[in-house]
């Protein structure tokens, strides 16, 4: 496996993936995101010397077929924020669970 020594690995999750802040909505969706978050924690724990940024990203509630019309953000509003956040974290090693602004979220 070839890896960029200071690259970025990112997985798109959701704030609903937080065990700490789970308020019991969308149980199946939230549990799949919590499982993804745990998978990324396990991935990072098996690579203690990894110099890449490993990010679990919650982009916000996005208006899509799945997110619905009542969602807060459009894709056009969210994607530039996610890209900017990824660029800012590039080369910053370690595992982080963050929102589209780069703010740390509770696991």
C-alpha positions in Angstrom: 0.0 0.0 0.0 1.4 3.3 -1.0 0.7 6.2 1.3 1.4 9.9 1.2 3.5 10.5 4.4 1.7 13.8 5.3 -1.6 13.2 3.5 -5.2 13.2 4.6 -7.7 10.3 5.1 -11.3 11.5 5.5 -14.6 9.7 6.1 -17.9 11.6 5.8 -19.9 10.9 8.9 -22.6 12.9 10.7 -23.1 14.6 14.0 -25.7 11.9 14.6 -22.7 9.5 14.8 -21.7 11.0 18.2 -22.5 8.6 21.0 -22.2 11.5 23.4 -24.7 13.8 21.7 -27.1 11.2 20.4 -30.6 12.3 21.2 -32.4 9.2 19.9 -33.4 10.4 16.4 -32.9 8.5 13.2 -31.7 5.4 15.0 -30.6 3.3 12.1 -28.8 6.2 10.4 -27.1 7.3 13.6 -26.0 3.8 14.4 -24.3 3.3 11.0 -22.5 6.6 11.5 -21.5 5.7 15.0 -20.1 2.4 13.5 -18.2 4.4 10.9 -16.7 6.6 13.6 -15.6 3.6 15.6 -14.1 2.0 12.5 -12.0 5.2 11.9 -10.9 5.2 15.6 -9.8 1.5 15.2 -8.1 2.4 11.9 -6.1 5.2 13.6 -5.3 3.2 16.7 -3.6 0.6 14.5 -1.3 3.3 13.1 0.2 5.1 16.0 3.1 6.6 14.1 0.9 7.7 11.1 1.7 11.3 10.1 -1.5 11.7 8.1 -4.5 13.7 9.2 -7.3 11.1 9.8 -10.6 13.0 9.8 -14.2 11.9 10.5 -16.2 14.7 9.0 -19.7 15.8 9.8 -20.7 18.2 7.0 -24.0 19.3 8.5 -27.6 18.4 7.6 -27.7 18.7 3.8 -30.6 19.1 1.5 -30.6 15.9 -0.6 -33.1 13.2 -1.4 -32.1 11.6 1.9 -31.7 14.8 3.9 -35.0 16.2 2.8 -36.1 19.8 2.1 -36.1 20.7 5.8 -32.3 20.2 6.0 -30.3 23.2 7.0 -27.7 23.5 4.2 -27.4 23.0 0.5 -24.6 21.0 -1.1 -23.3 24.3 -2.7 -23.0 25.9 0.8 -21.4 22.9 2.5 -18.8 21.6 0.0 -16.6 24.7 -0.1 -16.5 24.7 3.7 -15.6 21.0 3.8 -12.9 21.5 1.2 -11.4 24.4 3.1 -11.5 22.5 6.4 -9.7 19.5 4.7 -7.0 21.8 3.2 -6.4 23.4 6.6 -6.0 20.0 8.3 -3.7 18.6 5.6 -0.4 17.6 7.1 -1.7 17.8 10.7 -1.3 14.3 12.0 -3.8 12.5 14.2 -7.5 11.5 14.4 -10.1 14.1 14.7 -14.0 14.1 14.5 -14.9 17.5 13.2 -17.6 19.5 11.6 -17.3 21.4 8.3 -15.7 24.3 10.1 -13.0 22.1 11.7 -14.6 22.4 15.1 -14.0 19.2 17.2 -17.1 17.1 17.9 -17.6 14.8 20.9 -17.2 11.1 20.1 
